[in-house]
Amino acid sequence: MSVRIYQLSKEIGVDNSELIQILRSRGHDVKSASSTVDNISADSLREEFSDANRKKPQAEAKPVEEAKAEPENESASPKEELPEPAPATPEPVA
């Protein structure tokens, strides 16, 4: 039995066009989201993308922590203070 690409893309959380490109790069002859792939290939993709989704939150968490650390480091360093500008003197009214 075969699986439609649009159904598989919903299951694994990938855009139809992206999944079509992946399948074409792996030698599948697919033309549209209505094309089908065999169950073995579909199961392989499900497994691959479920592994990728498990690793994704950890990878995203690290840059967020680094981004939070940078502003704290900047505030800890002494900043140069600019001198206050001289008060503007009003021009005499003629």
KOLZANU-975591 format. One record per residue (C-alpha): residue in one letter; residue number from 1; x, y, z. Coordinates in Angstrom, 2 decimals. Example, Ala and Ser with C-alpha at 12.3 -4.5 7.8 and 13.67 -1.06 7.14 Angstrom:
BEGIN
type, seq, u, v, w
a, 1, 12.30, -4.50, 7.80
s, 2, 13.67, -1.06, 7.14
# end
This chain:
BEGIN
type, seq, u, v, w
m, 1, 0.00, 0.00, 0.00
s, 2, 1.18, 3.55, -0.72
v, 3, 1.04, 6.82, 1.18
r, 4, 0.24, 10.19, -0.39
i, 5, 2.94, 12.80, 0.02
y, 6, 0.52, 15.39, 1.42
q, 7, -0.57, 12.94, 4.12
l, 8, 3.02, 12.08, 5.00
s, 9, 4.01, 15.76, 5.11
k, 10, 1.24, 16.45, 7.65
e, 11, 2.35, 13.51, 9.79
i, 12, 6.00, 14.52, 9.93
g, 13, 5.41, 18.30, 10.01
v, 14, 7.21, 19.20, 6.79
d, 15, 5.94, 21.39, 3.96
n, 16, 4.78, 19.49, 0.84
s, 17, 7.33, 21.13, -1.45
e, 18, 10.16, 20.42, 0.98
l, 19, 9.17, 16.75, 1.22
i, 20, 8.95, 16.49, -2.58
q, 21, 12.50, 17.88, -2.86
i, 22, 13.76, 15.41, -0.24
l, 23, 12.12, 12.49, -2.05
r, 24, 13.47, 13.60, -5.44
s, 25, 16.99, 13.89, -4.01
r, 26, 16.64, 10.31, -2.79
g, 27, 15.66, 9.02, -6.23
h, 28, 11.86, 8.90, -5.94
d, 29, 9.88, 9.87, -9.04
v, 30, 7.35, 12.27, -7.51
k, 31, 5.62, 15.11, -9.29
s, 32, 3.17, 16.59, -6.78
a, 33, 1.77, 16.26, -3.28
s, 34, -0.76, 13.79, -4.71
s, 35, 2.03, 11.40, -5.71
t, 36, 2.58, 8.36, -3.53
v, 37, 5.55, 6.66, -1.88
d, 38, 5.82, 3.10, -0.65
n, 39, 5.24, 2.26, 3.01
i, 40, 8.88, 1.40, 3.64
s, 41, 10.03, 4.84, 2.47
a, 42, 7.22, 6.53, 4.40
d, 43, 8.14, 4.66, 7.60
s, 44, 11.78, 5.59, 7.10
l, 45, 10.88, 9.28, 6.77
r, 46, 8.59, 9.15, 9.80
e, 47, 11.39, 7.69, 11.87
e, 48, 13.95, 10.16, 10.54
f, 49, 11.79, 13.19, 11.25
s, 50, 10.64, 11.97, 14.64
d, 51, 14.33, 11.71, 15.63
a, 52, 14.99, 15.18, 14.22
n, 53, 12.05, 16.64, 16.18
r, 54, 13.31, 15.12, 19.42
k, 55, 16.74, 16.73, 18.96
k, 56, 15.37, 20.07, 17.75
p, 57, 14.21, 21.55, 21.10
q, 58, 17.63, 20.95, 22.66
a, 59, 19.37, 22.64, 19.75
e, 60, 17.03, 25.63, 19.95
a, 61, 17.40, 26.00, 23.71
k, 62, 21.14, 26.51, 23.58
p, 63, 21.17, 29.65, 21.37
v, 64, 18.43, 31.19, 23.52
e, 65, 20.57, 30.76, 26.62
e, 66, 23.56, 32.25, 24.82
a, 67, 21.46, 35.17, 23.63
k, 68, 20.33, 35.85, 27.20
a, 69, 23.91, 35.69, 28.47
e, 70, 25.20, 38.32, 26.06
p, 71, 23.11, 41.27, 27.30
e, 72, 23.97, 40.43, 30.90
n, 73, 27.67, 40.52, 30.04
e, 74, 27.24, 43.87, 28.31
s, 75, 25.48, 45.41, 31.30
a, 76, 28.19, 44.13, 33.63
s, 77, 30.93, 45.93, 31.70
p, 78, 31.42, 49.61, 32.47
k, 79, 30.03, 51.91, 29.83
e, 80, 31.51, 55.21, 28.82
e, 81, 29.40, 58.08, 29.99
l, 82, 28.86, 60.91, 27.58
p, 83, 29.08, 64.43, 28.95
e, 84, 25.79, 66.25, 29.27
p, 85, 25.17, 68.73, 26.47
a, 86, 25.29, 72.39, 27.38
p, 87, 21.86, 73.96, 27.89
a, 88, 20.59, 75.78, 24.87
t, 89, 20.49, 79.55, 25.32
p, 90, 17.38, 81.21, 23.98
e, 91, 17.93, 83.77, 21.27
p, 92, 16.85, 87.29, 22.14
v, 93, 13.57, 88.33, 20.62
a, 94, 13.91, 91.49, 18.56
# end
